[in-house]
Amino acid sequence: MSITETQIKMALSHVNDPDLGKSLVELGMIENIKIDGKKVSFDLVLTTIACPMKKMMKDQCIEAIHEYVDHEAEVEVNLTARQMKQPTQEEMFPGVKNVILVASGKGGVGKSTVAANLAVALSKTGASVGLVDADIYGPSVPIMFDMKDAEIYGTERDGKSWMIPTERYGIKLMSIGFLVDPKKALAWRGSMVSNALKQMLTETLWDEIDYLVVDMPPGTGDIQLTISQLLPHSCAIIVSTPQQVALADVVRGVELFQNDKINIPVLGFVENMSYFTPAELPDNKYYIFGKNGCRKLAEEMNIPLLGEIPLVQAIAESGDNGHPVSLLEAENTIEGKAFEQLAQNTIREICKLQK
């Protein structure tokens, strides 16, 4: 009497996945059954080929066929893993039209200030804007938007749990600072940081927005790679100060985004603290950290210079007060004009990418 596929499935229905407690057949883990006389082969499809229980399950499959079908059967079990379809950026961020990564090769160059004020300046053009504070060890959004006591709530949609971003000045905001105790240091290892960022980025319900600005952590390490790989269809802005020591890190930042595994277009550079202008002498410019550092590098690398942000007291004070300086009428201040120009140049470069 010949062996049938039905007999094989019935026998394998006695073998359970040790973690899920259901039979391999019920879980759809048995595929490509082939029978040639007493020779039986099939695929045992695992969630990962590194499954620690794979040998045990393989042996149990062979024993089940010998016990329930034919003890003389020659059984070949092919261990494989199903290639899981990775969600697209559109699936992870439904309704988000453009993602702008604001990055820096090193800390202390004012990246978060630029990100916050860029978000505000973009919003003032009439666009809908979201801002993600992904600087996990030094979240700035709670302070810069006066949201230190903000709470994040959740909702269910399409069978999935989502976090609802809070809102301030018409901008949707999400920060790791909203989710942890601000008085306690985050003693997290790299994998914990990456997982927290993935959850914050992919489980926030943004709805329809034109620009999602992501304030990246400084540097060019694992965390930056994780974010960049999560957002493959984004574009990047790199912030620096004019000094040579800062510009050297800009080059490394460009190399990160232009890496074959990342390949994210760099919209341009922003030179922060470009020059000092005292409030009582608004027409004077003092180049404390050097002159035209980013401009020269931009020309050398054929990357646009999107903006030159002055070093003025009002920018620092407005950030500390939770009222970004870009909220003021641009024509009244040099800093307002600088961020307005940055927003316009950013939009222009994004339009070029889309042509």
C-alpha positions in Angstrom: 0.0 0.0 0.0 1.5 3.4 -1.1 2.0 6.3 1.3 -0.3 9.3 0.8 0.1 13.0 1.5 -2.9 12.8 3.8 -1.2 10.1 5.9 1.9 12.3 6.2 -0.1 15.3 7.3 -2.1 13.2 9.8 1.1 11.9 11.3 2.7 15.3 11.5 -0.4 16.7 13.2 0.9 14.9 16.3 4.0 17.1 16.4 3.6 20.4 18.1 5.7 23.6 18.0 7.1 23.7 21.5 6.6 27.4 21.9 3.2 27.8 20.4 1.7 24.5 21.5 0.0 23.9 18.2 0.7 21.2 15.6 3.2 22.0 12.8 0.5 21.2 10.2 -2.0 23.6 11.9 0.6 26.4 11.9 1.4 25.9 8.2 5.0 24.8 8.9 4.9 21.8 6.6 5.4 22.5 2.9 6.4 20.8 -0.4 5.5 17.2 0.6 7.0 14.7 -1.9 6.5 10.9 -2.0 8.3 8.4 -4.0 7.5 4.8 -2.9 8.8 4.7 0.7 10.8 7.9 0.3 9.2 10.9 1.9 10.5 14.5 1.9 9.1 17.8 3.0 10.1 21.3 4.2 9.8 22.2 7.8 9.4 26.0 7.7 10.8 27.7 10.8 10.4 31.3 11.9 14.2 31.5 11.9 16.7 29.0 10.7 18.6 29.6 14.0 15.6 28.1 15.9 17.2 26.3 18.9 14.4 23.6 18.8 14.8 22.7 15.1 16.6 19.4 15.7 14.1 18.3 18.2 11.2 19.1 15.9 12.9 17.4 12.9 13.5 14.2 15.0 9.9 14.2 16.2 8.6 14.5 12.6 10.6 11.5 11.5 9.4 9.5 14.5 5.8 10.4 13.9 5.9 9.2 10.3 7.6 5.9 11.4 5.0 5.4 14.1 1.8 6.5 12.3 2.6 5.7 8.6 5.4 3.3 7.9 8.3 2.4 10.1 10.4 1.6 7.0 9.8 5.0 5.4 12.9 7.0 4.4 12.2 10.5 5.7 14.1 13.6 4.6 13.2 16.8 6.5 14.5 20.0 4.9 14.9 22.8 7.4 14.1 26.2 6.0 12.8 29.6 7.1 10.2 31.7 5.5 11.5 35.0 4.2 9.4 37.5 6.0 8.3 40.5 4.0 9.7 43.6 5.4 7.1 46.4 5.8 7.6 49.3 3.5 8.1 52.9 4.7 4.6 53.7 3.4 3.2 50.8 5.5 5.0 51.9 8.6 4.3 55.6 8.2 0.9 55.8 6.4 0.1 59.3 5.5 3.6 60.7 5.9 4.7 62.3 2.6 8.3 63.3 3.3 10.8 62.3 6.1 13.7 64.6 6.8 16.5 63.3 9.0 18.4 66.1 10.8 21.8 64.8 11.7 25.2 65.8 12.9 28.6 64.1 13.0 29.2 65.2 16.6 27.2 66.6 19.5 27.1 70.2 20.6 26.5 71.8 17.1 22.9 72.8 17.7 21.2 70.0 15.7 18.1 69.8 17.9 17.7 73.6 17.8 17.9 73.4 14.0 15.4 70.5 13.9 12.9 72.2 16.1 13.0 75.5 14.3 13.0 73.9 10.9 9.8 72.0 11.9 8.2 75.3 13.0 9.3 77.2 9.9 8.0 74.4 7.6 4.7 74.6 9.5 4.5 78.3 8.9 4.4 77.7 5.1 1.0 76.0 5.6 2.4 72.4 5.7 1.4 69.8 8.2 4.5 68.8 10.2 5.6 66.2 12.7 8.8 66.2 14.8 10.4 63.0 16.2 12.9 63.5 18.9 15.1 60.4 18.3 18.1 61.7 20.3 17.5 59.0 22.9 20.1 60.0 25.4 19.5 63.7 25.2 15.8 64.3 24.3 15.2 68.1 23.7 11.7 68.3 22.5 10.0 68.3 26.0 12.0 71.4 26.9 12.1 73.2 23.6 8.3 72.9 23.2 7.5 73.4 26.9 6.0 69.9 27.1 7.9 68.5 30.1 4.7 67.1 31.6 3.2 65.7 28.4 1.6 62.3 28.4 1.4 59.9 25.5 -1.9 58.0 25.0 -2.6 55.0 22.8 -5.3 53.9 20.4 -6.3 50.9 18.3 -6.6 51.0 14.6 -6.8 48.2 12.0 -6.0 45.7 14.7 -2.8 47.4 15.8 -1.9 49.5 18.8 -0.6 53.0 18.1 0.8 55.9 20.2 -0.8 59.2 19.6 1.7 62.1 19.3 1.1 65.1 21.4 0.8 68.5 19.7 2.2 72.0 20.3 2.2 75.1 18.1 0.4 73.0 15.4 3.2 70.5 15.2 2.8 66.8 16.1 5.5 65.7 18.6 6.9 62.4 19.7 9.9 62.1 22.0 11.5 59.4 24.1 11.4 62.1 26.7 7.6 61.7 26.9 8.0 58.0 27.7 10.7 57.9 30.4 11.3 59.6 33.8 13.3 62.8 32.9 15.0 62.6 36.3 16.6 59.2 35.6 19.5 58.4 33.3 18.9 56.0 30.5 21.3 53.2 31.2 20.5 51.3 28.0 22.7 49.1 25.9 22.8 49.4 22.1 20.1 46.8 21.4 17.7 48.3 23.9 18.2 51.7 22.4 17.6 50.4 18.8 14.4 48.5 19.9 13.0 51.6 21.7 13.6 53.8 18.7 12.1 51.2 16.3 9.0 51.1 18.5 8.7 54.9 18.8 9.2 55.4 15.0 6.9 52.6 13.7 4.1 52.7 16.3 3.3 56.4 16.3 0.1 57.3 14.5 0.9 60.4 12.5 -2.1 60.4 10.1 -1.6 62.8 7.2 1.4 65.1 7.4 3.6 66.7 4.7 6.9 66.6 6.6 8.2 64.4 9.4 11.3 65.9 10.8 13.5 63.4 12.7 16.0 64.9 15.2 18.7 62.2 15.0 21.2 61.3 17.7 24.7 62.8 17.0 27.3 60.6 15.5 27.5 57.9 12.9 27.1 54.6 14.9 24.7 51.7 15.2 21.7 53.9 16.3 22.1 56.1 13.3 22.3 53.1 11.0 19.1 51.6 12.6 17.1 54.8 12.0 18.4 55.2 8.5 17.5 51.6 7.6 14.0 52.0 9.0 13.6 55.1 6.8 15.1 54.2 3.5 13.0 56.7 1.5 13.9 59.7 3.6 16.4 62.5 3.0 19.0 64.1 5.3 20.2 67.4 6.4 23.6 67.6 8.2 24.2 70.4 10.8 27.6 71.6 11.7 29.5 74.6 13.0 32.2 76.4 11.0 35.2 74.9 12.8 37.4 72.4 11.0 37.0 69.8 13.8 33.3 69.9 13.3 33.5 69.8 9.5 35.6 66.6 9.6 32.6 64.9 11.2 30.3 66.3 8.5 32.2 64.3 5.9 31.7 61.1 7.9 28.0 61.9 8.1 27.8 62.3 4.4 29.6 59.0 4.0 27.1 57.3 6.3 24.1 58.3 4.2 25.8 57.6 0.9 26.8 54.1 2.0 25.6 51.5 -0.4 23.5 49.9 2.4 21.8 53.2 3.3 21.8 55.4 0.1 19.8 58.3 1.6 20.2 61.6 -0.4 21.7 64.5 1.5 19.6 67.6 0.9 22.3 69.9 2.1 24.3 71.3 5.0 23.2 73.8 7.7 25.9 75.9 9.3 24.8 76.7 12.8 26.5 79.4 14.9 27.7 80.8 11.6 28.4 84.2 13.0 27.7 86.3 16.1 25.4 89.3 15.9 24.8 91.3 19.1 21.2 92.5 19.6 22.3 96.1 19.9 24.3 95.9 16.6 22.0 93.8 14.3 24.0 94.7 11.1 27.3 93.5 12.5 28.7 89.9 12.0 31.6 88.5 14.0 32.9 85.1 12.7 33.9 83.7 16.1 34.3 80.1 14.9 35.7 80.8 11.4 34.2 82.0 8.2 32.5 80.1 5.4 33.6 76.7 6.7 30.4 74.9 5.6 30.1 76.9 2.4 33.5 75.8 1.2 32.8 72.2 2.1 29.5 72.3 0.4 31.2 73.5 -2.8 33.8 70.8 -2.6 31.3 68.0 -2.1 28.8 69.5 -4.5 26.1 69.5 -1.8 23.8 72.6 -1.3 24.3 74.9 1.7 20.7 75.2 2.9 21.2 77.8 5.6 23.6 79.8 7.9 22.1 80.3 11.3 23.5 83.1 13.4 24.7 82.8 17.0 22.3 85.0 18.9 21.1 84.9 22.4 17.4 84.8 21.4 17.8 81.3 19.9 19.1 79.8 23.1 16.7 81.6 25.3 13.7 80.7 23.2 14.7 77.0 23.3 15.0 77.1 27.0 11.7 78.8 27.4 9.8 76.3 25.2 9.0 78.8 22.5 11.1 78.2 19.4 12.4 81.4 17.9 10.9 80.5 14.5 7.4 81.2 15.9 8.2 84.9 15.7 7.5 86.9 12.6 10.6 86.3 10.3 10.9 89.8 9.1 11.5 91.1 12.6 14.6 89.2 13.4 17.7 87.9 11.6 17.3 84.5 13.2 13.7 84.3 12.0 14.8 85.1 8.5 17.5 82.5 8.7 15.1 79.7 9.6 12.5 80.8 7.1 15.2 80.7 4.4 16.2 77.2 5.6 12.7 76.0 5.3 12.3 77.4 1.8 15.6 75.9 0.7 14.7 72.5 2.2 11.3 72.4 0.3 13.1 73.4 -2.9 15.6 70.6 -2.6 12.9 68.0 -1.8 11.0 69.1 -4.9 14.1 68.5 -6.9 14.4 65.0 -5.6 10.8 64.2 -6.6 11.2 65.3 -10.2 
